[in-house]
């Protein structure tokens, strides 16, 4: 019984090693590059902050500084 168990473990290990070796043969490390992909996306134009936005950010920074120490 023990001999059958050990041979099954050995056979399973060899089978797993062979399967893992077969999976490494055709690795595609770099996907294909679609031509012109870098020109299709455009960053939106930046918007300037209003005085109201600056005040909100300033209030948040002040609150953080008070609670951080």
Phi and psi in radians as a Rosetta constraint file:
Dihedral C 1 N 2 CA 2 C 2 CIRCULARHARMONIC -1.144 0.35
Dihedral N 2 CA 2 C 2 N 3 CIRCULARHARMONIC -0.660 0.35
Dihedral C 2 N 3 CA 3 C 3 CIRCULARHARMONIC -1.115 0.35
Dihedral N 3 CA 3 C 3 N 4 CIRCULARHARMONIC -0.709 0.35
Dihedral C 3 N 4 CA 4 C 4 CIRCULARHARMONIC -1.137 0.35
Dihedral N 4 CA 4 C 4 N 5 CIRCULARHARMONIC -0.718 0.35
Dihedral C 4 N 5 CA 5 C 5 CIRCULARHARMONIC -1.104 0.35
Dihedral N 5 CA 5 C 5 N 6 CIRCULARHARMONIC -0.816 0.35
Dihedral C 5 N 6 CA 6 C 6 CIRCULARHARMONIC -1.141 0.35
Dihedral N 6 CA 6 C 6 N 7 CIRCULARHARMONIC -0.678 0.35
Dihedral C 6 N 7 CA 7 C 7 CIRCULARHARMONIC -1.203 0.35
Dihedral N 7 CA 7 C 7 N 8 CIRCULARHARMONIC -0.578 0.35
Dihedral C 7 N 8 CA 8 C 8 CIRCULARHARMONIC -1.165 0.35
Dihedral N 8 CA 8 C 8 N 9 CIRCULARHARMONIC -0.732 0.35
Dihedral C 8 N 9 CA 9 C 9 CIRCULARHARMONIC -1.115 0.35
Dihedral N 9 CA 9 C 9 N 10 CIRCULARHARMONIC -0.776 0.35
Dihedral C 9 N 10 CA 10 C 10 CIRCULARHARMONIC -1.090 0.35
Dihedral N 10 CA 10 C 10 N 11 CIRCULARHARMONIC -0.809 0.35
Dihedral C 10 N 11 CA 11 C 11 CIRCULARHARMONIC -1.103 0.35
Dihedral N 11 CA 11 C 11 N 12 CIRCULARHARMONIC -0.714 0.35
Dihedral C 11 N 12 CA 12 C 12 CIRCULARHARMONIC -1.119 0.35
Dihedral N 12 CA 12 C 12 N 13 CIRCULARHARMONIC -0.699 0.35
Dihedral C 12 N 13 CA 13 C 13 CIRCULARHARMONIC -1.141 0.35
Dihedral N 13 CA 13 C 13 N 14 CIRCULARHARMONIC -0.775 0.35
Dihedral C 13 N 14 CA 14 C 14 CIRCULARHARMONIC -1.114 0.35
Dihedral N 14 CA 14 C 14 N 15 CIRCULARHARMONIC -0.739 0.35
Dihedral C 14 N 15 CA 15 C 15 CIRCULARHARMONIC -1.103 0.35
Dihedral N 15 CA 15 C 15 N 16 CIRCULARHARMONIC -0.742 0.35
Dihedral C 15 N 16 CA 16 C 16 CIRCULARHARMONIC -1.149 0.35
Dihedral N 16 CA 16 C 16 N 17 CIRCULARHARMONIC -0.692 0.35
Dihedral C 16 N 17 CA 17 C 17 CIRCULARHARMONIC -1.128 0.35
Dihedral N 17 CA 17 C 17 N 18 CIRCULARHARMONIC -0.735 0.35
Dihedral C 17 N 18 CA 18 C 18 CIRCULARHARMONIC -1.147 0.35
Dihedral N 18 CA 18 C 18 N 19 CIRCULARHARMONIC -0.692 0.35
Dihedral C 18 N 19 CA 19 C 19 CIRCULARHARMONIC -1.154 0.35
Dihedral N 19 CA 19 C 19 N 20 CIRCULARHARMONIC -0.680 0.35
Dihedral C 19 N 20 CA 20 C 20 CIRCULARHARMONIC -1.223 0.35
Dihedral N 20 CA 20 C 20 N 21 CIRCULARHARMONIC -0.562 0.35
Dihedral C 20 N 21 CA 21 C 21 CIRCULARHARMONIC -1.213 0.35
Dihedral N 21 CA 21 C 21 N 22 CIRCULARHARMONIC -0.630 0.35
Dihedral C 21 N 22 CA 22 C 22 CIRCULARHARMONIC -1.200 0.35
Dihedral N 22 CA 22 C 22 N 23 CIRCULARHARMONIC -0.536 0.35
Dihedral C 22 N 23 CA 23 C 23 CIRCULARHARMONIC -1.312 0.35
Dihedral N 23 CA 23 C 23 N 24 CIRCULARHARMONIC -0.242 0.35
Dihedral C 23 N 24 CA 24 C 24 CIRCULARHARMONIC -1.655 0.35
Dihedral N 24 CA 24 C 24 N 25 CIRCULARHARMONIC -0.001 0.35
Dihedral C 24 N 25 CA 25 C 25 CIRCULARHARMONIC -1.261 0.35
Dihedral N 25 CA 25 C 25 N 26 CIRCULARHARMONIC -0.757 0.35
Dihedral C 25 N 26 CA 26 C 26 CIRCULARHARMONIC -2.000 0.35
Dihedral N 26 CA 26 C 26 N 27 CIRCULARHARMONIC 1.182 0.35
Dihedral C 26 N 27 CA 27 C 27 CIRCULARHARMONIC -1.546 0.35
Dihedral N 27 CA 27 C 27 N 28 CIRCULARHARMONIC 2.251 0.35
Dihedral C 27 N 28 CA 28 C 28 CIRCULARHARMONIC -1.834 0.35
Dihedral N 28 CA 28 C 28 N 29 CIRCULARHARMONIC 1.620 0.35
Dihedral C 28 N 29 CA 29 C 29 CIRCULARHARMONIC -1.264 0.35
Dihedral N 29 CA 29 C 29 N 30 CIRCULARHARMONIC -0.585 0.35
Dihedral C 29 N 30 CA 30 C 30 CIRCULARHARMONIC -2.009 0.35
Dihedral N 30 CA 30 C 30 N 31 CIRCULARHARMONIC 2.131 0.35
Dihedral C 30 N 31 CA 31 C 31 CIRCULARHARMONIC -1.223 0.35
Dihedral N 31 CA 31 C 31 N 32 CIRCULARHARMONIC 2.813 0.35
Dihedral C 31 N 32 CA 32 C 32 CIRCULARHARMONIC -1.164 0.35
Dihedral N 32 CA 32 C 32 N 33 CIRCULARHARMONIC 2.535 0.35
Dihedral C 32 N 33 CA 33 C 33 CIRCULARHARMONIC -1.707 0.35
Dihedral N 33 CA 33 C 33 N 34 CIRCULARHARMONIC 2.218 0.35
Dihedral C 33 N 34 CA 34 C 34 CIRCULARHARMONIC -1.432 0.35
Dihedral N 34 CA 34 C 34 N 35 CIRCULARHARMONIC 2.187 0.35
Dihedral C 34 N 35 CA 35 C 35 CIRCULARHARMONIC -1.117 0.35
Dihedral N 35 CA 35 C 35 N 36 CIRCULARHARMONIC 2.387 0.35
Dihedral C 35 N 36 CA 36 C 36 CIRCULARHARMONIC 1.425 0.35
Dihedral N 36 CA 36 C 36 N 37 CIRCULARHARMONIC 0.135 0.35
Dihedral C 36 N 37 CA 37 C 37 CIRCULARHARMONIC -1.150 0.35
Dihedral N 37 CA 37 C 37 N 38 CIRCULARHARMONIC -0.514 0.35
Dihedral C 37 N 38 CA 38 C 38 CIRCULARHARMONIC -1.331 0.35
Dihedral N 38 CA 38 C 38 N 39 CIRCULARHARMONIC -0.257 0.35
Dihedral C 38 N 39 CA 39 C 39 CIRCULARHARMONIC -1.711 0.35
Dihedral N 39 CA 39 C 39 N 40 CIRCULARHARMONIC -0.082 0.35
Dihedral C 39 N 40 CA 40 C 40 CIRCULARHARMONIC -1.466 0.35
Dihedral N 40 CA 40 C 40 N 41 CIRCULARHARMONIC -0.367 0.35
Dihedral C 40 N 41 CA 41 C 41 CIRCULARHARMONIC -1.806 0.35
Dihedral N 41 CA 41 C 41 N 42 CIRCULARHARMONIC 2.337 0.35
Dihedral C 41 N 42 CA 42 C 42 CIRCULARHARMONIC -2.213 0.35
Dihedral N 42 CA 42 C 42 N 43 CIRCULARHARMONIC 2.267 0.35
Dihedral C 42 N 43 CA 43 C 43 CIRCULARHARMONIC -1.189 0.35
Dihedral N 43 CA 43 C 43 N 44 CIRCULARHARMONIC 2.454 0.35
Dihedral C 43 N 44 CA 44 C 44 CIRCULARHARMONIC -1.190 0.35
Dihedral N 44 CA 44 C 44 N 45 CIRCULARHARMONIC 2.683 0.35
Dihedral C 44 N 45 CA 45 C 45 CIRCULARHARMONIC -1.150 0.35
Dihedral N 45 CA 45 C 45 N 46 CIRCULARHARMONIC 2.455 0.35
Dihedral C 45 N 46 CA 46 C 46 CIRCULARHARMONIC -1.218 0.35
Dihedral N 46 CA 46 C 46 N 47 CIRCULARHARMONIC 2.598 0.35
Dihedral C 46 N 47 CA 47 C 47 CIRCULARHARMONIC -1.937 0.35
Dihedral N 47 CA 47 C 47 N 48 CIRCULARHARMONIC 2.491 0.35
Dihedral C 47 N 48 CA 48 C 48 CIRCULARHARMONIC -1.454 0.35
Dihedral N 48 CA 48 C 48 N 49 CIRCULARHARMONIC 2.614 0.35
Dihedral C 48 N 49 CA 49 C 49 CIRCULARHARMONIC -1.382 0.35
Dihedral N 49 CA 49 C 49 N 50 CIRCULARHARMONIC 2.456 0.35
Dihedral C 49 N 50 CA 50 C 50 CIRCULARHARMONIC -1.471 0.35
Dihedral N 50 CA 50 C 50 N 51 CIRCULARHARMONIC 2.945 0.35
Dihedral C 50 N 51 CA 51 C 51 CIRCULARHARMONIC -1.075 0.35
Dihedral N 51 CA 51 C 51 N 52 CIRCULARHARMONIC -0.608 0.35
Dihedral C 51 N 52 CA 52 C 52 CIRCULARHARMONIC -1.126 0.35
Dihedral N 52 CA 52 C 52 N 53 CIRCULARHARMONIC -0.742 0.35
Dihedral C 52 N 53 CA 53 C 53 CIRCULARHARMONIC -1.117 0.35
Dihedral N 53 CA 53 C 53 N 54 CIRCULARHARMONIC -0.738 0.35
Dihedral C 53 N 54 CA 54 C 54 CIRCULARHARMONIC -1.094 0.35
Dihedral N 54 CA 54 C 54 N 55 CIRCULARHARMONIC -0.639 0.35
Dihedral C 54 N 55 CA 55 C 55 CIRCULARHARMONIC -1.177 0.35
Dihedral N 55 CA 55 C 55 N 56 CIRCULARHARMONIC -0.706 0.35
Dihedral C 55 N 56 CA 56 C 56 CIRCULARHARMONIC -1.091 0.35
Dihedral N 56 CA 56 C 56 N 57 CIRCULARHARMONIC -0.774 0.35
Dihedral C 56 N 57 CA 57 C 57 CIRCULARHARMONIC -1.138 0.35
Dihedral N 57 CA 57 C 57 N 58 CIRCULARHARMONIC -0.736 0.35
Dihedral C 57 N 58 CA 58 C 58 CIRCULARHARMONIC -1.087 0.35
Dihedral N 58 CA 58 C 58 N 59 CIRCULARHARMONIC -0.738 0.35
Dihedral C 58 N 59 CA 59 C 59 CIRCULARHARMONIC -1.094 0.35
Dihedral N 59 CA 59 C 59 N 60 CIRCULARHARMONIC -0.699 0.35
Dihedral C 59 N 60 CA 60 C 60 CIRCULARHARMONIC -1.154 0.35
Dihedral N 60 CA 60 C 60 N 61 CIRCULARHARMONIC -0.702 0.35
Dihedral C 60 N 61 CA 61 C 61 CIRCULARHARMONIC -1.131 0.35
Dihedral N 61 CA 61 C 61 N 62 CIRCULARHARMONIC -0.729 0.35
Dihedral C 61 N 62 CA 62 C 62 CIRCULARHARMONIC -1.101 0.35
Dihedral N 62 CA 62 C 62 N 63 CIRCULARHARMONIC -0.755 0.35
Dihedral C 62 N 63 CA 63 C 63 CIRCULARHARMONIC -1.089 0.35
Dihedral N 63 CA 63 C 63 N 64 CIRCULARHARMONIC -0.712 0.35
Dihedral C 63 N 64 CA 64 C 64 CIRCULARHARMONIC -1.089 0.35
Dihedral N 64 CA 64 C 64 N 65 CIRCULARHARMONIC -0.796 0.35
Dihedral C 64 N 65 CA 65 C 65 CIRCULARHARMONIC -1.097 0.35
Dihedral N 65 CA 65 C 65 N 66 CIRCULARHARMONIC -0.641 0.35
Dihedral C 65 N 66 CA 66 C 66 CIRCULARHARMONIC -1.179 0.35
Dihedral N 66 CA 66 C 66 N 67 CIRCULARHARMONIC -0.668 0.35
Dihedral C 66 N 67 CA 67 C 67 CIRCULARHARMONIC -1.551 0.35
Dihedral N 67 CA 67 C 67 N 68 CIRCULARHARMONIC -0.226 0.35
Dihedral C 67 N 68 CA 68 C 68 CIRCULARHARMONIC -1.374 0.35
Dihedral N 68 CA 68 C 68 N 69 CIRCULARHARMONIC -0.372 0.35
